[in-house]
Amino acid sequence: MPTYTYRCNDCKKRFERFLTYEEYGKKIVSCPFCKSAQVTRRIDRIRIAKSDDARLDDITDPSQLEGLEDDPKALGRMMRRMGEEMGEDVGPEFDEVVSRLEKGQDPEDISREMPDLGDDGGGIDDLDL
């Protein structure tokens, strides 16, 4: 049975009711606190699940990629967002690189200071900056 959230128009308290689909809209719902039938259904927050492709499309919009090679801070923000959208643990090295970019450090300087990044085929050298 679905749970529906209501707010009493008289005492202003919120409460939930379990109703079958058949009962919804037919059964009178009253406030459990003051017994008033003057209630309003509240719509709870919803979460929309997106596929990996849809999330990647959202964050790789070509208009958002313009000028990234000249702006390390913007590159860092975009990379941070990509990491969050993918929902996977990207490791401490990724976080270190992104933090440095967000502070404005040049990607080439990061590559020189962190030479082991490209060893596993996923480092900053593979970003084509």
DANORMO-V412451 format. One record per backbone hydrogen bond with DSSP energy under -1.0 kcal/mol. CO is the residue of the C=O (numbers start at 1). NH is the residue of the N-H. If there is no record, write none. Layout:
# DANORMO-V412451
co=CO nh=NH
co=CO nh=NH
This chain:
# DANORMO-V412451
co=2 nh=19
co=4 nh=17
co=5 nh=42
co=6 nh=15
co=7 nh=40
co=8 nh=12
co=13 nh=8
co=15 nh=6
co=17 nh=4
co=20 nh=24
co=23 nh=26
co=23 nh=27
co=31 nh=35
co=36 nh=31
co=37 nh=39
co=38 nh=9
co=40 nh=7
co=51 nh=55
co=52 nh=56
co=53 nh=57
co=54 nh=58
co=55 nh=59
co=56 nh=60
co=61 nh=64
co=65 nh=68
co=67 nh=70
co=68 nh=71
co=71 nh=75
co=72 nh=76
co=73 nh=77
co=74 nh=78
co=75 nh=79
co=76 nh=80
co=77 nh=81
co=78 nh=82
co=79 nh=83
co=80 nh=84
co=81 nh=85
co=82 nh=86
co=91 nh=95
co=92 nh=96
co=93 nh=97
co=94 nh=98
co=95 nh=99
co=96 nh=100
co=97 nh=101
co=98 nh=102
co=99 nh=103
co=100 nh=105
co=101 nh=104
co=106 nh=110
co=107 nh=111
co=108 nh=112
co=109 nh=113
co=110 nh=114
co=114 nh=117
co=116 nh=119
co=118 nh=121
co=123 nh=126
co=124 nh=127
